[in-house]
Amino acid sequence: PGGAGVFHASAYGVKADGTTDDTAALNAAIAAAGPVGGRLRLPHGVIKTTGLHNLTGYHGLRIEGAGRGATTIRLAHATNDLFYQTASELRDLRLSHFTVTSDTVTRTAGWVYHVNTAYKAGGMLKCAVFRDIDIRKQKNGLGWKRFQWSYMGRIQFFDPVSTTGIAIQFGQTTASDVNQGVEGYVEDVQVYGNSFA
Protein backbone atom coordinates (compact mmCIF):
# COMPACT_ATOMS: atom_id res chain seq x y z
CA PRO A 1 0.00 0.00 0.00
CA GLY A 2 1.08 3.54 -0.68
CA GLY A 3 3.60 2.47 -3.31
CA ALA A 4 1.50 2.88 -6.44
CA GLY A 5 3.02 6.16 -7.54
CA VAL A 6 3.00 9.87 -6.86
CA PHE A 7 0.08 12.04 -7.89
CA HIS A 8 0.32 15.83 -7.90
CA ALA A 9 -2.92 17.61 -7.03
CA SER A 10 -1.97 20.50 -9.30
CA ALA A 11 -2.12 18.15 -12.30
CA TYR A 12 -5.83 17.71 -11.57
CA GLY A 13 -6.53 21.42 -11.45
CA VAL A 14 -5.86 22.34 -7.81
CA LYS A 15 -4.77 26.01 -8.00
CA ALA A 16 -3.94 26.63 -4.32
CA ASP A 17 -4.23 30.37 -4.92
CA GLY A 18 -6.55 31.00 -1.98
CA THR A 19 -9.45 32.28 -4.10
CA THR A 20 -10.30 29.50 -6.58
CA ASP A 21 -12.71 26.88 -5.26
CA ASP A 22 -10.51 23.77 -5.46
CA THR A 23 -13.18 21.35 -4.20
CA ALA A 24 -13.88 19.57 -7.50
CA ALA A 25 -10.21 19.48 -8.49
CA LEU A 26 -9.17 18.04 -5.14
CA ASN A 27 -11.90 15.40 -5.43
CA ALA A 28 -10.56 14.49 -8.88
CA ALA A 29 -7.03 14.13 -7.51
CA ILE A 30 -8.24 11.97 -4.62
CA ALA A 31 -10.28 9.83 -7.02
CA ALA A 32 -7.15 9.23 -9.12
CA ALA A 33 -4.75 8.42 -6.28
CA GLY A 34 -7.16 6.71 -3.91
CA PRO A 35 -8.07 3.48 -5.71
CA VAL A 36 -4.41 2.55 -6.21
CA GLY A 37 -3.14 3.60 -2.78
CA GLY A 38 -1.12 6.41 -4.28
CA ARG A 39 0.75 9.30 -2.72
CA LEU A 40 -1.15 12.53 -3.34
CA ARG A 41 1.05 15.60 -3.05
CA LEU A 42 -0.66 18.89 -2.24
CA PRO A 43 1.04 22.03 -3.54
CA HIS A 44 2.38 25.06 -1.69
CA GLY A 45 -0.28 27.68 -1.19
CA VAL A 46 -3.85 27.91 0.07
CA ILE A 47 -6.32 25.27 -1.11
CA LYS A 48 -9.87 26.59 -0.76
CA THR A 49 -12.48 23.84 -0.45
CA THR A 50 -15.97 23.25 0.87
CA GLY A 51 -14.84 19.81 2.02
CA LEU A 52 -16.79 16.54 2.07
CA HIS A 53 -13.86 14.68 0.54
CA ASN A 54 -14.84 11.02 0.90
CA LEU A 55 -11.86 8.69 1.47
CA THR A 56 -13.93 5.52 1.95
CA GLY A 57 -12.24 2.43 0.53
CA TYR A 58 -9.00 4.16 -0.46
CA HIS A 59 -6.61 1.80 1.33
CA GLY A 60 -2.99 2.96 1.40
CA LEU A 61 -3.76 6.51 0.28
CA ARG A 62 -1.30 9.20 1.36
CA ILE A 63 -2.29 12.86 1.31
CA GLU A 64 0.79 14.99 1.94
CA GLY A 65 1.23 18.73 2.01
CA ALA A 66 4.46 20.64 1.57
CA GLY A 67 4.60 21.34 5.31
CA ARG A 68 2.61 23.01 8.04
CA GLY A 69 2.09 26.60 6.93
CA ALA A 70 3.44 25.84 3.45
CA THR A 71 0.25 24.01 2.45
CA THR A 72 -2.92 25.41 3.98
CA ILE A 73 -6.35 23.90 3.40
CA ARG A 74 -8.97 26.60 3.88
CA LEU A 75 -12.26 24.94 4.72
CA ALA A 76 -14.87 27.38 3.36
CA HIS A 77 -18.03 25.79 4.73
CA ALA A 78 -19.60 26.20 8.16
CA THR A 79 -20.57 22.57 8.82
CA ASN A 80 -19.04 20.12 6.30
CA ASP A 81 -16.37 17.62 7.28
CA LEU A 82 -13.10 18.18 5.41
CA PHE A 83 -12.26 14.46 5.02
CA TYR A 84 -14.43 11.55 6.08
CA GLN A 85 -15.11 7.86 5.66
CA THR A 86 -18.41 6.00 5.85
CA ALA A 87 -19.36 2.52 7.03
CA SER A 88 -16.51 0.42 5.73
CA GLU A 89 -13.00 -0.33 6.91
CA LEU A 90 -10.22 1.97 5.73
CA ARG A 91 -6.65 0.70 6.09
CA ASP A 92 -3.25 2.37 6.02
CA LEU A 93 -4.38 5.98 5.45
CA ARG A 94 -1.76 8.71 5.90
CA LEU A 95 -2.50 12.42 6.28
CA SER A 96 0.44 14.74 6.90
CA HIS A 97 2.28 18.04 6.56
CA PHE A 98 -0.44 20.66 6.15
CA THR A 99 -2.44 23.28 8.02
CA VAL A 100 -6.23 23.46 8.13
CA THR A 101 -8.02 26.75 8.79
CA SER A 102 -11.35 28.43 8.12
CA ASP A 103 -10.61 32.11 8.15
CA THR A 104 -13.43 33.11 5.79
CA VAL A 105 -16.33 31.33 7.55
CA THR A 106 -17.18 30.56 11.14
CA ARG A 107 -17.25 26.82 11.73
CA THR A 108 -20.30 25.68 13.70
CA ALA A 109 -20.00 21.90 13.15
CA GLY A 110 -18.07 19.32 11.14
CA TRP A 111 -14.65 17.73 11.53
CA VAL A 112 -11.26 17.89 9.85
CA TYR A 113 -11.42 14.07 9.67
CA HIS A 114 -14.35 11.95 10.74
CA VAL A 115 -15.01 8.23 10.89
CA ASN A 116 -18.64 8.96 10.17
CA THR A 117 -20.35 5.83 11.41
CA ALA A 118 -21.93 4.41 14.52
CA TYR A 119 -19.80 2.19 16.72
CA LYS A 120 -21.68 -1.00 15.80
CA ALA A 121 -21.47 -0.34 12.07
CA GLY A 122 -18.71 -1.51 9.74
CA GLY A 123 -16.69 1.68 9.55
CA MET A 124 -13.24 1.55 11.06
CA LEU A 125 -9.96 3.41 10.62
CA LYS A 126 -7.18 0.84 10.74
CA CYS A 127 -3.38 1.27 10.78
CA ALA A 128 -3.68 4.99 10.01
CA VAL A 129 -1.06 7.67 10.62
CA PHE A 130 -1.95 11.36 10.99
CA ARG A 131 1.06 13.57 11.66
CA ASP A 132 2.43 17.10 11.34
CA ILE A 133 -0.95 18.80 11.04
CA ASP A 134 -1.95 22.21 12.43
CA ILE A 135 -5.68 22.67 12.95
CA ARG A 136 -6.98 26.20 13.44
CA LYS A 137 -10.36 27.93 13.69
CA GLN A 138 -12.35 24.69 13.81
CA LYS A 139 -15.28 23.49 15.92
CA ASN A 140 -14.01 19.87 15.87
CA GLY A 141 -10.73 18.26 14.86
CA LEU A 142 -10.07 14.53 14.41
CA GLY A 143 -12.98 12.21 15.22
CA TRP A 144 -12.07 8.51 15.28
CA LYS A 145 -15.30 6.77 16.29
CA ARG A 146 -13.87 3.35 15.49
CA PHE A 147 -10.17 2.59 15.10
CA GLN A 148 -7.46 -0.05 15.39
CA TRP A 149 -3.68 0.33 15.61
CA SER A 150 -3.66 3.97 14.53
CA TYR A 151 -1.35 6.84 15.40
CA MET A 152 -1.46 10.61 15.56
CA GLY A 153 1.59 12.70 16.29
CA ARG A 154 2.75 16.31 16.07
CA ILE A 155 -0.85 17.52 15.85
CA GLN A 156 -1.67 21.00 17.10
CA PHE A 157 -5.24 22.18 17.63
CA PHE A 158 -5.54 25.82 18.59
CA ASP A 159 -7.62 28.97 18.16
CA PRO A 160 -10.91 27.00 18.19
CA VAL A 161 -14.17 28.74 17.32
CA SER A 162 -15.95 27.15 20.29
CA THR A 163 -15.02 25.72 23.66
CA THR A 164 -17.81 23.13 23.29
CA GLY A 165 -16.24 21.39 20.29
CA ILE A 166 -14.00 18.33 20.39
CA ALA A 167 -10.41 18.63 19.22
CA ILE A 168 -9.59 14.90 19.37
CA GLN A 169 -12.08 12.06 19.82
CA PHE A 170 -11.32 8.39 20.34
CA GLY A 171 -14.52 6.33 20.24
CA GLN A 172 -17.94 7.71 21.03
CA THR A 173 -19.03 9.42 24.20
CA THR A 174 -22.04 7.33 25.26
CA ALA A 175 -21.20 5.10 28.23
CA SER A 176 -22.86 2.04 26.64
CA ASP A 177 -20.65 2.26 23.54
CA VAL A 178 -17.91 -0.31 24.07
CA ASN A 179 -15.21 -2.03 22.00
CA GLN A 180 -14.86 0.94 19.70
CA GLY A 181 -11.12 0.88 19.32
CA VAL A 182 -7.82 -0.63 20.29
CA GLU A 183 -4.27 0.73 20.32
CA GLY A 184 -4.73 4.37 19.48
CA TYR A 185 -1.32 6.02 19.88
CA VAL A 186 -0.92 9.73 20.61
CA GLU A 187 2.40 11.57 20.67
CA ASP A 188 3.13 15.30 20.86
CA VAL A 189 -0.50 16.42 20.45
CA GLN A 190 -1.35 19.88 21.75
CA VAL A 191 -4.92 21.05 22.35
CA TYR A 192 -5.72 24.64 23.32
CA GLY A 193 -9.14 25.85 24.42
CA ASN A 194 -11.04 22.72 23.52
CA SER A 195 -11.52 19.13 24.66
CA PHE A 196 -9.97 15.72 24.22
CA ALA A 197 -12.69 13.02 24.36
C-alpha positions as CSV (number, residue, x, y, z in Angstrom):
1,P,0.0,0.0,0.0
2,G,1.1,3.5,-0.7
3,G,3.6,2.5,-3.3
4,A,1.5,2.9,-6.4
5,G,3.0,6.2,-7.5
6,V,3.0,9.9,-6.9
7,F,0.1,12.0,-7.9
8,H,0.3,15.8,-7.9
9,A,-2.9,17.6,-7.0
10,S,-2.0,20.5,-9.3
11,A,-2.1,18.1,-12.3
12,Y,-5.8,17.7,-11.6
13,G,-6.5,21.4,-11.5
14,V,-5.9,22.3,-7.8
15,K,-4.8,26.0,-8.0
16,A,-3.9,26.6,-4.3
17,D,-4.2,30.4,-4.9
18,G,-6.5,31.0,-2.0
19,T,-9.4,32.3,-4.1
20,T,-10.3,29.5,-6.6
21,D,-12.7,26.9,-5.3
22,D,-10.5,23.8,-5.5
23,T,-13.2,21.4,-4.2
24,A,-13.9,19.6,-7.5
25,A,-10.2,19.5,-8.5
26,L,-9.2,18.0,-5.1
27,N,-11.9,15.4,-5.4
28,A,-10.6,14.5,-8.9
29,A,-7.0,14.1,-7.5
30,I,-8.2,12.0,-4.6
31,A,-10.3,9.8,-7.0
32,A,-7.1,9.2,-9.1
33,A,-4.7,8.4,-6.3
34,G,-7.2,6.7,-3.9
35,P,-8.1,3.5,-5.7
36,V,-4.4,2.5,-6.2
37,G,-3.1,3.6,-2.8
38,G,-1.1,6.4,-4.3
39,R,0.8,9.3,-2.7
40,L,-1.1,12.5,-3.3
41,R,1.1,15.6,-3.0
42,L,-0.7,18.9,-2.2
43,P,1.0,22.0,-3.5
44,H,2.4,25.1,-1.7
45,G,-0.3,27.7,-1.2
46,V,-3.9,27.9,0.1
47,I,-6.3,25.3,-1.1
48,K,-9.9,26.6,-0.8
49,T,-12.5,23.8,-0.5
50,T,-16.0,23.3,0.9
51,G,-14.8,19.8,2.0
52,L,-16.8,16.5,2.1
53,H,-13.9,14.7,0.5
54,N,-14.8,11.0,0.9
55,L,-11.9,8.7,1.5
56,T,-13.9,5.5,2.0
57,G,-12.2,2.4,0.5
58,Y,-9.0,4.2,-0.5
59,H,-6.6,1.8,1.3
60,G,-3.0,3.0,1.4
61,L,-3.8,6.5,0.3
62,R,-1.3,9.2,1.4
63,I,-2.3,12.9,1.3
64,E,0.8,15.0,1.9
65,G,1.2,18.7,2.0
66,A,4.5,20.6,1.6
67,G,4.6,21.3,5.3
68,R,2.6,23.0,8.0
69,G,2.1,26.6,6.9
70,A,3.4,25.8,3.5
71,T,0.3,24.0,2.4
72,T,-2.9,25.4,4.0
73,I,-6.3,23.9,3.4
74,R,-9.0,26.6,3.9
75,L,-12.3,24.9,4.7
76,A,-14.9,27.4,3.4
77,H,-18.0,25.8,4.7
78,A,-19.6,26.2,8.2
79,T,-20.6,22.6,8.8
80,N,-19.0,20.1,6.3
81,D,-16.4,17.6,7.3
82,L,-13.1,18.2,5.4
83,F,-12.3,14.5,5.0
84,Y,-14.4,11.5,6.1
85,Q,-15.1,7.9,5.7
86,T,-18.4,6.0,5.8
87,A,-19.4,2.5,7.0
88,S,-16.5,0.4,5.7
89,E,-13.0,-0.3,6.9
90,L,-10.2,2.0,5.7
91,R,-6.7,0.7,6.1
92,D,-3.3,2.4,6.0
93,L,-4.4,6.0,5.4
94,R,-1.8,8.7,5.9
95,L,-2.5,12.4,6.3
96,S,0.4,14.7,6.9
97,H,2.3,18.0,6.6
98,F,-0.4,20.7,6.2
99,T,-2.4,23.3,8.0
100,V,-6.2,23.5,8.1
101,T,-8.0,26.8,8.8
102,S,-11.4,28.4,8.1
103,D,-10.6,32.1,8.2
104,T,-13.4,33.1,5.8
105,V,-16.3,31.3,7.5
106,T,-17.2,30.6,11.1
107,R,-17.2,26.8,11.7
108,T,-20.3,25.7,13.7
109,A,-20.0,21.9,13.2
110,G,-18.1,19.3,11.1
111,W,-14.6,17.7,11.5
112,V,-11.3,17.9,9.9
113,Y,-11.4,14.1,9.7
114,H,-14.4,11.9,10.7
115,V,-15.0,8.2,10.9
116,N,-18.6,9.0,10.2
117,T,-20.3,5.8,11.4
118,A,-21.9,4.4,14.5
119,Y,-19.8,2.2,16.7
120,K,-21.7,-1.0,15.8
121,A,-21.5,-0.3,12.1
122,G,-18.7,-1.5,9.7
123,G,-16.7,1.7,9.5
124,M,-13.2,1.6,11.1
125,L,-10.0,3.4,10.6
126,K,-7.2,0.8,10.7
127,C,-3.4,1.3,10.8
128,A,-3.7,5.0,10.0
129,V,-1.1,7.7,10.6
130,F,-2.0,11.4,11.0
131,R,1.1,13.6,11.7
132,D,2.4,17.1,11.3
133,I,-1.0,18.8,11.0
134,D,-1.9,22.2,12.4
135,I,-5.7,22.7,12.9
136,R,-7.0,26.2,13.4
137,K,-10.4,27.9,13.7
138,Q,-12.4,24.7,13.8
139,K,-15.3,23.5,15.9
140,N,-14.0,19.9,15.9
141,G,-10.7,18.3,14.9
142,L,-10.1,14.5,14.4
143,G,-13.0,12.2,15.2
144,W,-12.1,8.5,15.3
145,K,-15.3,6.8,16.3
146,R,-13.9,3.3,15.5
147,F,-10.2,2.6,15.1
148,Q,-7.5,0.0,15.4
149,W,-3.7,0.3,15.6
150,S,-3.7,4.0,14.5
151,Y,-1.3,6.8,15.4
152,M,-1.5,10.6,15.6
153,G,1.6,12.7,16.3
154,R,2.7,16.3,16.1
155,I,-0.9,17.5,15.9
156,Q,-1.7,21.0,17.1
157,F,-5.2,22.2,17.6
158,F,-5.5,25.8,18.6
159,D,-7.6,29.0,18.2
160,P,-10.9,27.0,18.2
161,V,-14.2,28.7,17.3
162,S,-15.9,27.1,20.3
163,T,-15.0,25.7,23.7
164,T,-17.8,23.1,23.3
165,G,-16.2,21.4,20.3
166,I,-14.0,18.3,20.4
167,A,-10.4,18.6,19.2
168,I,-9.6,14.9,19.4
169,Q,-12.1,12.1,19.8
170,F,-11.3,8.4,20.3
171,G,-14.5,6.3,20.2
172,Q,-17.9,7.7,21.0
173,T,-19.0,9.4,24.2
174,T,-22.0,7.3,25.3
175,A,-21.2,5.1,28.2
176,S,-22.9,2.0,26.6
177,D,-20.6,2.3,23.5
178,V,-17.9,-0.3,24.1
179,N,-15.2,-2.0,22.0
180,Q,-14.9,0.9,19.7
181,G,-11.1,0.9,19.3
182,V,-7.8,-0.6,20.3
183,E,-4.3,0.7,20.3
184,G,-4.7,4.4,19.5
185,Y,-1.3,6.0,19.9
186,V,-0.9,9.7,20.6
187,E,2.4,11.6,20.7
188,D,3.1,15.3,20.9
189,V,-0.5,16.4,20.5
190,Q,-1.3,19.9,21.8
191,V,-4.9,21.0,22.3
192,Y,-5.7,24.6,23.3
193,G,-9.1,25.8,24.4
194,N,-11.0,22.7,23.5
195,S,-11.5,19.1,24.7
196,F,-10.0,15.7,24.2
197,A,-12.7,13.0,24.4
